[in-house]
Amino acid sequence: MSVSQLTLKLATSLDGRIATASGESRWITGPLARSAVHRLRAEHDAVLIGIETALADDPELTVRMEDYAGKQPFRVVLDSRQRLPVTSRLVRSARETPTLVVSCTPPRSELTDLGVVVLQLAEAGYPAPGDVVSALAGLGLRRLFLEGGGQVAASFLREGRVDALEWFRSPILLGQDGRPAVGLLQSASLAGVPRFRRTRIEILGDDAWERYERI
């Protein structure tokens, strides 16, 4: 079974930064943009983040909309060494909302005893994006919503796994010392960079919502 769509969500400053140098990121975008993100989550089977984002933000990754009665997407953390704290919101709510950790180490009972599913995809390093996508597709999770951080975004872009971008841009500037939305792509020339076509722009309060599809 293959994945039909992998969407990368970015919430950034005008200059493409997702946080200040100290890591402060709440909230770069305004309430209308955040509401749109909840609607997008509801359209996907799983929401993915890297462990650094999980540690920095302690997110819930749930759909929180008034009168929403649909199914919650799986929460997936790319966490090669299973550093996700048992005190995190994701772990504490794992029995109510499906939570999966993709790792390179055997499952930790501290996590699994609290309802977290641990999927070991490799024995060292980091699970390759293609292996992550295939494993989730095998679980029936075919529409994936990737929410960061910068290194995780770069790894999926490098492998050509990103089909669409949902880019929420706030009218602020964070400068060079801010944390980039996309990490190192290792592109030697313009011919080899990921390319997207803008399909729509919508103004949400002070923010701009730009939608792109891969060329």
C-alpha positions in Angstrom: 0.0 0.0 0.0 1.4 3.4 -0.9 0.9 6.8 0.6 -1.3 9.0 -1.5 -0.2 12.3 0.0 2.5 13.7 2.3 2.0 17.4 3.1 4.6 19.6 4.9 3.1 22.3 7.1 5.3 25.4 7.8 4.4 28.2 10.2 7.1 30.8 9.8 8.2 34.5 9.8 8.5 36.3 6.5 12.1 35.2 6.4 11.3 31.5 6.8 12.1 31.1 10.5 10.1 28.9 12.8 11.5 30.1 16.1 13.8 32.6 17.7 17.4 31.8 18.5 16.3 30.7 22.0 13.7 28.4 20.6 10.6 30.5 21.3 7.9 29.7 18.7 4.5 30.2 20.3 2.8 31.8 18.6 4.4 33.0 15.4 1.1 32.9 13.5 -2.3 34.1 14.7 -5.5 32.3 15.7 -7.0 32.2 12.2 -3.9 30.4 10.9 -3.9 28.0 13.8 -7.6 27.2 13.2 -6.7 26.4 9.6 -4.0 24.0 10.8 -6.6 22.1 12.9 -8.8 21.7 9.8 -5.9 20.4 7.9 -5.1 17.9 10.6 -8.6 16.6 10.4 -8.1 15.8 6.7 -5.1 13.5 7.4 -4.6 10.1 8.8 -1.4 11.0 10.8 0.5 14.0 12.1 4.2 13.7 12.2 6.9 15.6 14.1 10.5 15.1 15.1 11.6 14.5 18.6 13.2 18.0 18.9 9.8 19.6 18.2 8.2 17.3 20.7 10.7 18.2 23.4 10.6 22.0 22.6 6.8 22.5 22.3 5.2 19.5 24.2 2.4 19.6 21.6 -0.9 17.7 21.7 -1.2 17.3 17.9 -4.9 16.8 18.1 -7.8 18.4 16.1 -9.4 21.0 18.4 -12.3 22.6 16.7 -15.8 23.4 18.1 -18.3 20.7 17.3 -15.6 18.5 15.7 -16.8 14.8 16.1 -14.5 13.1 13.6 -11.6 10.8 14.3 -8.4 12.1 15.7 -5.3 11.4 13.5 -2.5 9.3 14.7 0.3 11.3 16.4 3.7 10.1 15.1 7.0 11.1 16.7 10.3 10.4 14.8 12.4 9.6 17.8 15.3 7.3 17.0 16.4 6.9 20.7 13.0 7.1 22.4 13.7 10.3 24.2 10.0 11.2 24.4 9.3 11.9 28.1 6.6 9.9 29.9 5.4 13.3 31.3 4.7 14.7 27.8 1.2 15.5 26.7 1.6 13.0 23.9 2.4 10.1 26.2 -0.1 11.1 28.9 -2.9 11.1 26.3 -1.8 8.0 24.4 -4.6 5.8 25.6 -7.2 8.3 24.3 -5.5 9.3 21.0 -3.3 6.9 19.0 0.4 7.7 19.5 3.3 6.1 17.7 7.0 6.5 18.1 9.3 5.6 15.2 12.6 4.5 16.6 15.9 2.7 16.0 15.9 1.0 19.4 13.7 -1.7 21.0 10.4 -0.5 22.5 10.7 1.0 26.0 8.2 -0.4 28.5 8.0 3.0 30.1 6.3 4.2 26.8 4.4 1.0 25.8 2.9 0.6 29.3 1.2 3.9 28.9 -0.3 3.1 25.5 2.4 4.3 23.1 3.1 2.1 20.1 6.8 1.9 19.3 7.9 0.9 15.8 11.6 0.0 15.4 12.6 0.6 11.8 16.4 0.4 12.1 19.1 -0.6 14.5 21.3 2.5 14.3 21.2 6.1 13.0 17.8 7.5 11.9 14.9 5.8 10.2 14.9 6.8 6.5 11.9 8.9 5.4 11.1 6.3 2.8 11.0 3.5 5.4 8.8 5.7 7.6 6.4 6.4 4.8 6.2 2.7 3.9 5.7 1.5 7.5 2.9 4.0 8.1 1.2 3.1 4.8 1.3 -0.5 6.0 -0.7 0.5 9.0 -3.3 2.2 6.7 -2.0 5.7 7.3 -1.9 7.1 3.8 -2.4 10.8 4.2 0.5 12.2 6.3 0.8 15.7 7.7 4.4 16.6 8.6 4.7 19.5 11.1 8.4 19.8 11.7 11.0 20.6 12.7 13.6 21.9 10.3 15.8 18.9 10.1 12.9 16.5 9.7 11.5 18.7 6.9 14.8 18.7 5.2 15.2 14.9 5.3 11.8 14.3 3.7 12.4 17.1 1.1 15.8 15.6 0.2 14.2 12.3 -0.6 11.5 13.8 -2.7 8.8 12.6 -0.3 6.9 15.9 0.1 3.9 16.3 -2.3 2.5 19.5 -1.0 3.3 22.5 1.2 0.9 24.4 3.5 2.9 27.5 4.4 1.5 29.9 7.0 3.6 33.1 6.9 3.5 35.8 9.7 4.5 39.4 8.9 7.4 39.4 11.3 11.2 39.1 10.8 13.4 36.9 13.0 16.7 37.3 11.2 19.6 35.0 10.6 19.8 33.9 14.3 16.3 32.5 14.1 15.8 28.8 13.5 15.1 27.9 9.8 12.0 26.1 8.8 14.0 23.8 6.6 17.4 22.4 7.5 20.3 21.4 5.2 19.2 20.2 1.8 22.7 19.5 0.4 21.7 20.7 -3.0 24.8 21.4 -5.2 22.9 23.3 -7.9 19.5 24.8 -8.7 18.7 22.0 -11.0 18.6 19.6 -8.0 16.5 21.6 -5.6 12.9 20.6 -4.7 10.4 22.6 -6.8 6.8 23.5 -6.1 4.0 25.4 -7.8 2.0 27.9 -5.8 -1.7 27.0 -6.2 -3.4 29.4 -3.8 -2.8 32.4 -1.5 -5.3 33.3 1.3 -5.1 36.1 3.9 -5.9 35.0 7.4 -5.9 38.1 9.6 -2.3 39.3 9.6 -1.0 36.0 8.1 -0.7 34.6 4.6 -1.6 31.0 3.8 0.3 29.8 0.8 -0.5 26.4 -0.8 2.0 24.6 -3.1 2.1 21.3 -5.0 5.2 19.5 -6.1 6.2 19.9 -9.7 
